[in-house]
Amino acid sequence: MPNLFWKTAKGTKGLLAKPFKTEEEFEEMVFKTSELLEDIFLLKRQIRGGTKSGIPDIIGIDRDGNVCVIEMKNKPVDSRIIPQVLQYAFWAERNPDSIRSLWLECENRPDDITVSWDKLQVRILIIAPAILRSTLDLVDKINYDVDLIEVTRWVEGDNDFLLVNTLELEPTKPPGGVHGRPVYDEAFYKSQRNHKSVEEFLKYCRELTAFVKRKGWNLQPRFTSSSCGFKAGFFNAFSIQWIGTKTFAFYVNLSEKDARQFKITMTRYQKWGKEGSAVYFIEPGERRVADFGPLFEAAYVKLSGG
């Protein structure tokens, strides 16, 4: 069993592992801690009704407009969970009208999220205290974005500590005849967006990647169908996101009050549940990555706690 130690100015404390008693308690803790699913707007929990199978308990929409099917287990899981979550993904693809109805019923839904209901993109999240690494091998062979997230709880007095670990997929080239997850590269973006804008988008992604590397920040770029996010594990500090087929913008994860302390003019503030992002439209050639350095640094400090 792993041990977790908390080093403070007063000394080092050993924390005790405190497993969740039930799956319901596990779900409640995760969803009351909104930061754990920072980029997902939850539509409904416990969607399943009657004896229907293949329907997810929890569903949401992320900032890229993907429908997210979320499966939580209060026990270690392995690759046998994949067929189950694939059923949920198939259900979502076959029932866009049902999900759209849930979306429209939400009064506080984000106003700048675009969902392609006629060409639905599905993302799968599996959350459990432990996930066997062999699960990664199977995940890499299916045509969906999948997040594998381990969450465990530790306690010290009245304080709860949640240890979150995201299992990362190593980029691999699938063997002939096997179609794995989509590759978000120049060809992919040009198949859906203005070609000149794609070139500028990727240029800014490279410049921001180089900026992060020079700073020595522990962030990795992650491309999705509509963005390039800079993440520490599952959590995003800032990103470059598409808005339509020609326009893209910096999204910086700061409170509106903190963002307005900087001199750079904000295009708008996008509220997302308890959190939000400052949005800055990018005009190629006029907006420079370095000009946003203080904003990016503030977002990184907020995320890292440094």
QUIURWO-V651673 format. One record per pair of residues at least 4 apart in sequence whose ideal C-beta (glycine too) atoms are under 8 Angstrom apart, sorted by the first residue. I is the first residue (numbers start at 0). GAP is how many residues later the second one is. If there is no record, write none. Layout:
I/GAP
I/GAP
This chain:
0/16
1/15
2/11
2/12
3/10
3/11
3/13
3/150
3/157
3/159
4/7
4/8
4/9
4/10
5/6
5/7
5/8
5/9
5/150
5/155
6/4
6/5
6/6
7/4
7/5
12/143
14/139
14/140
14/141
14/146
15/138
15/139
15/140
16/135
16/136
16/137
17/135
17/136
17/137
17/142
18/55
18/110
18/133
18/134
19/5
19/6
19/9
19/54
19/109
19/133
20/4
21/4
21/52
22/4
22/49
22/50
22/51
23/4
24/4
24/49
25/4
25/46
25/48
25/125
26/4
26/18
26/31
26/45
27/4
28/4
28/124
28/131
28/133
29/6
29/7
29/42
29/97
29/121
30/6
30/11
30/14
32/129
33/4
33/239
33/240
33/241
34/200
34/240
35/113
35/115
35/126
35/128
35/198
36/5
36/23
36/33
36/88
37/197
37/198
37/215
37/234
37/237
38/23
38/24
38/197
38/233
39/20
39/21
39/22
39/28
39/30
39/85
40/19
40/20
40/21
40/65
40/68
40/69
40/72
40/231
40/232
41/16
41/17
41/18
42/16
42/17
42/18
42/56
42/59
42/60
42/63
43/14
43/15
43/58
44/12
44/13
45/11
45/12
46/8
46/9
46/10
46/11
46/12
46/55
47/4
47/7
47/8
47/9
48/6
52/34
53/33
53/34
53/36
53/37
54/33
54/36
55/13
55/14
55/15
55/32
55/35
55/36
56/13
56/14
56/15
57/11
57/12
57/13
57/14
58/8
58/9
58/10
58/11
58/33
58/40
58/43
59/7
59/8
59/10
60/4
60/5
60/6
60/7
60/42
60/48
60/52
60/54
61/4
61/6
61/61
62/47
62/50
62/164
62/178
62/188
62/209
63/57
63/59
63/160
63/161
63/162
63/163
63/177
64/48
64/49
64/50
64/51
64/56
64/161
65/55
65/56
65/57
65/79
65/158
65/159
66/25
66/32
66/48
66/53
66/54
66/55
66/56
67/54
67/55
67/56
67/57
68/16
68/19
68/20
68/22
68/23
68/53
68/54
68/55
68/56
69/55
69/57
70/10
70/13
70/14
70/17
70/53
70/54
70/55
70/56
71/54
71/55
71/56
72/4
72/8
72/53
72/54
72/55
73/54
73/55
74/53
74/54
75/52
75/53
75/54
75/55
75/56
76/4
76/49
76/51
76/53
76/54
76/55
76/58
77/53
77/54
77/56
77/57
78/53
78/55
78/56
78/58
78/59
79/4
80/4
80/45
80/54
81/4
81/53
81/56
81/57
81/60
82/4
83/4
84/4
84/39
84/41
84/61
85/4
85/56
85/58
86/4
87/4
87/36
88/4
88/33
88/35
88/55
89/4
90/4
91/4
91/7
91/28
91/30
92/27
92/29
94/4
95/4
95/21
95/22
95/24
96/4
96/20
97/4
98/4
98/18
98/21
99/4
99/15
99/17
100/4
101/4
102/6
102/12
108/4
109/160
109/161
109/162
111/131
111/158
111/167
114/5
115/4
115/5
120/104
121/22
122/21
122/22
122/23
122/24
123/20
123/21
123/22
123/23
124/21
124/22
124/24
125/5
125/9
125/20
125/21
125/22
125/23
126/22
126/23
126/24
127/21
127/22
127/23
128/21
128/22
128/23
129/20
129/22
130/4
130/17
130/18
130/19
130/36
132/34
133/4
134/4
134/13
134/32
135/4
135/12
135/31
135/33
135/34
136/4
137/4
138/7
138/9
138/30
139/29
139/30
139/32
139/34
139/40
139/41
140/33
140/37
140/39
141/4
141/38
141/39
142/36
142/37
142/38
142/39
143/37
144/36
144/37
144/79
145/23
145/35
146/19
146/87
147/18
147/19
148/15
148/16
148/17
148/18
148/85
149/13
149/14
149/15
149/16
149/17
150/11
150/12
150/13
150/14
151/10
151/11
152/7
152/8
152/9
152/10
153/6
153/7
153/8
153/9
154/4
154/5
154/6
155/5
163/69
163/70
164/68
165/67
165/68
168/12
171/8
173/4
173/5
173/6
181/6
181/43
182/5
183/4
183/5
183/39
183/40
183/41
184/4
184/38
185/4
185/12
185/13
185/16
186/4
187/4
187/37
188/4
188/9
188/12
188/13
189/5
189/8
191/33
191/53
192/4
192/5
192/8
192/49
192/52
192/53
193/4
193/51
193/52
194/4
195/4
196/4
196/48
196/49
196/50
196/51
197/4
198/4
199/4
199/48
199/82
199/84
200/4
200/27
200/39
200/41
200/47
201/4
202/4
202/81
203/4
203/36
203/44
203/78
203/80
203/85
204/4
204/16
204/18
204/23
204/35
205/4
206/4
206/82
207/4
207/13
207/20
207/22
207/32
207/81
207/88
208/4
208/12
208/21
209/4
210/4
210/78
210/79
210/82
210/85
211/5
211/7
211/9
211/18
211/84
214/82
214/85
216/20
216/83
216/87
217/14
217/86
218/11
218/12
218/13
218/18
218/81
219/10
219/11
219/12
220/7
220/8
220/9
220/10
221/6
221/7
221/8
221/9
222/4
222/5
223/4
223/5
225/15
225/16
226/12
226/13
226/14
226/15
226/24
227/11
227/12
228/7
228/9
228/10
229/6
229/7
229/8
229/9
230/4
230/5
230/6
231/5
231/71
231/72
234/68
235/17
235/67
236/15
236/16
236/59
236/62
236/63
236/65
236/66
237/12
237/13
237/14
237/15
237/57
237/58
237/61
237/62
238/11
238/12
239/8
239/9
239/10
239/11
239/42
240/7
240/8
240/10
241/5
241/6
242/4
242/5
242/6
242/38
246/34
246/35
247/33
247/34
248/18
248/30
248/31
248/32
248/33
249/29
249/30
249/32
249/37
249/42
249/45
250/19
250/26
250/27
250/28
251/7
251/25
251/26
251/28
251/40
251/43
251/44
251/46
251/47
252/22
252/23
252/24
252/46
252/49
252/50
253/4
253/5
253/23
253/24
253/41
253/44
253/45
253/48
254/4
254/21
255/4
255/13
255/20
255/22
256/4
257/40
257/44
258/7
258/10
258/19
258/36
259/6
261/32
261/33
261/36
263/16
263/27
263/28
263/31
264/15
265/12
265/13
265/14
266/12
266/13
266/14
267/11
268/7
268/8
268/9
268/10
269/6
269/7
269/8
269/9
270/5
271/4
271/5
277/17
279/7
279/12
281/5
282/4
286/4
286/5
287/4
288/4
291/4
292/4
293/4
294/4
295/4
296/4
297/4
298/4
299/4
299/6
300/4
300/5
